């Protein structure tokens, strides 16, 4: 009986434990080989994703990374297209609450009512700068020339 137990222990030490170790190593190498084989597919998917994201950024008309610069550029384009004047463009007001950061951009446009509405609608719809949360229209008079004009204070808010 003691001999049988001794033979079992000796066979485990010499054969079975090495076999189990080699089996674990074999499965690890198989997983590594499978990951290596999937690497080309993952690289292809990443390339396709990069092309898609680049085309999305291009369609949003964003050339650099500063949201403020992009918004200013788009506001100027819309002002030129709709015969408006950009009177003021303030730096963004940043507010953080419960882990959510909001940036509120404030700018003032001067022109006709319809042109201001066209520009504000275009800024809100065609770009990714956020939503217009406030639009204040004020009719003012230039006493030198006697002409009335309309100024719109626009707040665009982006949540991040």
Phi and psi in degrees as a GROMACS rama.xvg file:
@    title "Ramachandran Plot"
@    xaxis  label "Phi"
@    yaxis  label "Psi"
@TYPE xy
-64.2717  -36.3118  UNK-2
-65.569  -39.3298  UNK-3
-63.9942  -43.5959  UNK-4
-64.5597  -39.9  UNK-5
-64.4763  -39.8409  UNK-6
-65.64  -40.9369  UNK-7
-62.1692  -44.7404  UNK-8
-65.0839  -41.5782  UNK-9
-66.5326  -41.5137  UNK-10
-67.3548  -35.6565  UNK-11
-64.4911  -44.6992  UNK-12
-65.9156  -37.5858  UNK-13
-88.123  -36.0274  UNK-14
-119.178  -53.3869  UNK-15
-68.1805  -43.6964  UNK-16
-65.0398  -39.2275  UNK-17
-67.1966  -37.8036  UNK-18
-63.5398  -44.2038  UNK-19
-62.663  -41.9261  UNK-20
-63.807  -44.1737  UNK-21
-65.5063  -35.7558  UNK-22
-63.821  -44.491  UNK-23
-62.2318  -42.732  UNK-24
-64.8439  -39.0796  UNK-25
-61.7427  -45.7336  UNK-26
-65.1589  -37.025  UNK-27
-64.6553  -42.1768  UNK-28
-66.8782  -36.0263  UNK-29
-62.6578  -43.6107  UNK-30
-62.5817  -41.7701  UNK-31
-63.6288  -41.2769  UNK-32
-65.8286  -39.1995  UNK-33
-64.7391  -40.646  UNK-34
-64.4568  -39.5633  UNK-35
-64.6515  -39.7902  UNK-36
-66.7341  -34.555  UNK-37
-78.6681  -10.9609  UNK-38
-61.7388  -41.2775  UNK-39
-66.7831  -37.9529  UNK-40
-66.026  -41.6408  UNK-41
-65.3019  -39.1153  UNK-42
-63.1721  -41.4208  UNK-43
-63.7577  -43.4449  UNK-44
-63.8125  -40.584  UNK-45
-64.6601  -38.8867  UNK-46
-64.1514  -43.5989  UNK-47
-62.7877  -40.0461  UNK-48
-65.1442  -40.1293  UNK-49
-62.8716  -44.0402  UNK-50
-62.5813  -42.3455  UNK-51
-63.2575  -46.3676  UNK-52
-65.8481  -38.0305  UNK-53
-62.4114  -42.2818  UNK-54
-67.1437  -35.1067  UNK-55
-65.5332  -44.9983  UNK-56
-63.4752  -38.0901  UNK-57
-65.3659  -39.3686  UNK-58
-69.8399  -27.0426  UNK-59
-79.917  -6.47024  UNK-60
65.2619  44.8695  UNK-61
-111.347  119.886  UNK-62
-98.9111  -37.966  UNK-63
-123.34  -174.268  UNK-64
-93.5201  -10.5105  UNK-65
-83.5842  115.37  UNK-66
-63.6812  -38.8434  UNK-67
-62.7833  -44.3629  UNK-68
-64.8951  -40.9785  UNK-69
-64.8615  -41.9435  UNK-70
-63.5367  -43.2579  UNK-71
-61.2277  -41.3673  UNK-72
-63.092  -44.28  UNK-73
-67.6621  -40.0691  UNK-74
-61.3116  -42.9822  UNK-75
-64.3749  -39.7152  UNK-76
-63.337  -44.7116  UNK-77
-66.9215  -37.4953  UNK-78
-63.3926  -41.4479  UNK-79
-67.7465  -41.7634  UNK-80
-66.1799  -35.3667  UNK-81
-104.799  13.8294  UNK-82
58.4355  50.012  UNK-83
-114.202  167.001  UNK-84
-117.787  134.988  UNK-85
-89.1481  112.072  UNK-86
-86.6812  -39.1792  UNK-87
-150.88  141.356  UNK-88
-139.945  104.725  UNK-89
-88.2471  156.685  UNK-90
-64.7673  156.936  UNK-91
-68.8079  146.821  UNK-92
-93.4716  122.375  UNK-93
-104.946  129.59  UNK-94
-133.685  132.273  UNK-95
-118.739  131.76  UNK-96
-148.743  123.178  UNK-97
55.5661  42.2408  UNK-98
79.9307  -1.68563  UNK-99
-108.184  128.195  UNK-100
-104.02  131.872  UNK-101
-119.481  136.517  UNK-102
-113.164  127.409  UNK-103
-115.238  118.403  UNK-104
-96.7963  137.894  UNK-105
-124.624  125.364  UNK-106
-145.632  158.658  UNK-107
-121.232  129.988  UNK-108
-115.609  147.228  UNK-109
-126.139  130.727  UNK-110
167.587  -158.354  UNK-111
-84.2366  161.061  UNK-112
-58.9011  -49.3215  UNK-113
-63.5155  -43.1609  UNK-114
-64.6069  -39.3216  UNK-115
-64.3118  -44.7251  UNK-116
-62.1822  -41.5046  UNK-117
-60.2921  -45.5435  UNK-118
-65.949  -45.1368  UNK-119
-65.0916  -41.8967  UNK-120
-61.9905  -44.036  UNK-121
-63.9421  -41.855  UNK-122
-63.0567  -40.7123  UNK-123
-74.3494  -36.5869  UNK-124
-87.6991  -40.6316  UNK-125
-90.5304  -6.71786  UNK-126
-128.908  174.277  UNK-127
-110.312  42.2866  UNK-128
-92.9107  -5.78864  UNK-129
117.875  -159.81  UNK-130
-115.347  152.622  UNK-131
-78.6831  114.975  UNK-132
-99.8646  -14.3793  UNK-133
-155.423  137.419  UNK-134
-140.211  112.324  UNK-135
-112.463  118.505  UNK-136
-104.32  128.668  UNK-137
-129.399  125.444  UNK-138
-89.787  125.618  UNK-139
-127.477  163.166  UNK-140
-123.747  134.126  UNK-141
-90.0336  109.062  UNK-142
-73.0432  -19.6974  UNK-143
-70.0676  -47.3307  UNK-144
-95.4935  -16.6067  UNK-145
77.5187  13.8885  UNK-146
-98.3101  146.447  UNK-147
-93.7298  147.631  UNK-148
-143.89  162.383  UNK-149
-114.961  129.482  UNK-150
-115.194  135.235  UNK-151
-117.671  123.726  UNK-152
-95.385  122.424  UNK-153
-117.342  131.662  UNK-154
-112.574  121.643  UNK-155
-112.582  124.39  UNK-156
-115.189  134.221  UNK-157
-122.405  127.638  UNK-158
-95.7239  135.252  UNK-159
